[in-house]
Amino acid sequence: MKIRIGYELIYDCPQPTPMILTLSVHYSRVSDIIIPDHLIADPPVPLTAYRDSFGNWCSRIVAPKGELRLSTDALVRDTGLPDVVVPQARQTPVEELPDETLLFLLGSRYCETDRLSDTAWDLFHTAPPGWARVQAICDHVHRHLTFGYEHARPSKTAWEAFHERTGVCRDFAHLAITFCRCMNIPARYCTGYLGDIGMPPPYGPMDFAGWFEAYLDGHWYTFDARNNMPRIGRVLIARGRDAADVAISNSFGPNTLKSFQVRTDEVIEE
């Protein structure tokens, strides 16, 4: 399967504004890229790139005063298979976890493990450890939260989402991640492209998607509390502790995001 991905973001800055952008396809998918997702800036600006502490590919620019259009139009190859499901995957005891997974057991900006630990153990202590426990967490979060873009706000945490019972995909992911960590299962936040491939209409507005990965039995596995079913065509952009680590842009000055469009479409070849 081939998937066309891309975006168009238009910022308006009252003064030259430094920005860090996390918009490039993750290095783990580099071999799948057919047409590269080069960032195009209009008007053109100098760009440098670096890998952050999580291995994500980030770009640095100084946005000029006025409007700046950032876009890309890329093509990637995908297996066309849904997310892997491994019900027999076991939970690894904390003392046996690899060192690099331990960070993803700890609380973070949007995932307050200290505030939700008792709730998590009350809800999930009877669920069998391993895949079944993570799935039980996803099932609960999927039922507990009502999805709606009107419920989105950049400051909402897992604790707030749990009590407000509303959110968008990032809130579903944050709450599930927090519950997993409370149950001693490493979990990390993922952002990327996820279209409606394989799903029946009607389709909602396209956006970047948030999901998570849980560490079980020596592997990181994809879970999605928002959709709560295996999906086709995920294209990863970045991973981190939570959404604070993978924001599409960090701006160091005032600005307005005037337009935001994301494309993820299967390419049908005749």
Number of C-alpha atoms within 10 A of each C-alpha: 13 19 25 17 22 21 21 17 16 18 18 19 19 14 14 16 17 15 16 18 19 24 27 21 24 19 15 13 14 12 9 17 16 14 13 15 19 14 18 15 19 12 12 12 14 9 12 10 13 11 12 13 9 12 14 22 19 20 18 18 18 16 27 18 14 13 18 20 17 17 19 19 18 19 20 23 20 17 10 16 13 14 16 11 13 12 10 11 17 17 22 18 12 14 8 7 17 10 9 8 17 16 15 23 21 18 18 18 15 23 27 22 24 12 14 19 17 13 13 19 14 10 14 19 12 10 15 13 19 20 22 17 20 27 19 18 23 26 18 16 25 20 13 16 21 16 18 11 11 9 15 16 11 10 9 18 21 26 20 16 22 19 10 14 17 19 25 20 20 27 34 29 32 33 28 35 36 34 29 27 26 25 21 18 26 26 33 27 24 25 27 22 23 23 27 17 16 13 10 7 7 6 9 8 9 16 16 21 21 26 28 25 19 25 24 23 16 12 10 15 18 19 26 25 29 25 14 16 14 13 21 18 25 22 24 22 23 27 22 22 24 28 24 15 20 24 15 19 14 15 16 12 13 11 18 11 12 12 11 13 14 19 20 24 17 20 13 8 6 3
